[in-house]
């Protein structure tokens, strides 16, 4: 049977009827029309298997509560990676100027420069300029410094070594984490440490975790970024993970609770 576009536009309810989505009045009216319309009968027969299969579909899954934070963090990490400047290229050997010899004009000029009686005045002016620039820069830095959202003292869990402190700073779009670790276990091949925020309902079998970032040294200070608010996710954990794991798999090495600042 040839498909009649105009007729289909006049009766778009055939699909809703097959799904049982029409109200009682519209259902009665369409079924009356259906008795004498071969085209709608053909379309209804096409929709019938689809309508039956929908009843077998799995129920809609509820997204995990930390999906928004993980998505925002992933977008932020990607944006930060793209914004990093390319490393400066190594200078070509043929373009590097040779050092002047002891008898060159440059050497004689430097001798004059350092023995010139005006040097103390020039040096004092230069030092004053540097001091002023440093003072202005410090004032600008202090004005623009991000606010501290929370601080953590992470203590070792039973049978685990090491310690750490962390500070979360409130920045646009998320939080910067400055973490200093000391004497953590030595990592094996393919292993790394991961920082986690744990929510108030986190428990075995029902994790409520948001990653705060990763690092790969047992000692040092590391900067990471996360979208998790330490005011809600107040527990920080450090675990030892294996590359390729999509969720927290390793044992908790360190743990601490946020102190508001």
HELIX and SHEET records of a PDB file:
HELIX    1   1 UNK A    5  UNK A   10  1                                   6    
HELIX    2   2 UNK A   14  UNK A   19  1                                   6    
HELIX    3   3 UNK A   24  UNK A   34  1                                  11    
HELIX    4   4 UNK A   38  UNK A   54  1                                  17    
HELIX    5   5 UNK A   67  UNK A   83  1                                  17    
HELIX    6   6 UNK A   93  UNK A   95  5                                   3    
HELIX    7   7 UNK A  105  UNK A  115  1                                  11    
HELIX    8   8 UNK A  119  UNK A  144  1                                  26    
SHEET    1   A 8 UNK A 209  UNK A 215  0                                        
SHEET    2   A 8 UNK A 191  UNK A 198 -1                                        
SHEET    3   A 8 UNK A 235  UNK A 242 -1                                        
SHEET    4   A 8 UNK A 252  UNK A 257 -1                                        
SHEET    5   A 8 UNK A 147  UNK A 156 -1                                        
SHEET    6   A 8 UNK A 163  UNK A 171 -1                                        
SHEET    7   A 8 UNK A 174  UNK A 182 -1                                        
SHEET    8   A 8 UNK A 220  UNK A 226 -1                                        
SHEET    1   B 6 UNK A 209  UNK A 215  0                                        
SHEET    2   B 6 UNK A 191  UNK A 198 -1                                        
SHEET    3   B 6 UNK A 235  UNK A 242 -1                                        
SHEET    4   B 6 UNK A 252  UNK A 257 -1                                        
SHEET    5   B 6 UNK A 147  UNK A 156 -1                                        
SHEET    6   B 6 UNK A 259  UNK A 260 -1                                        
END                                                                             
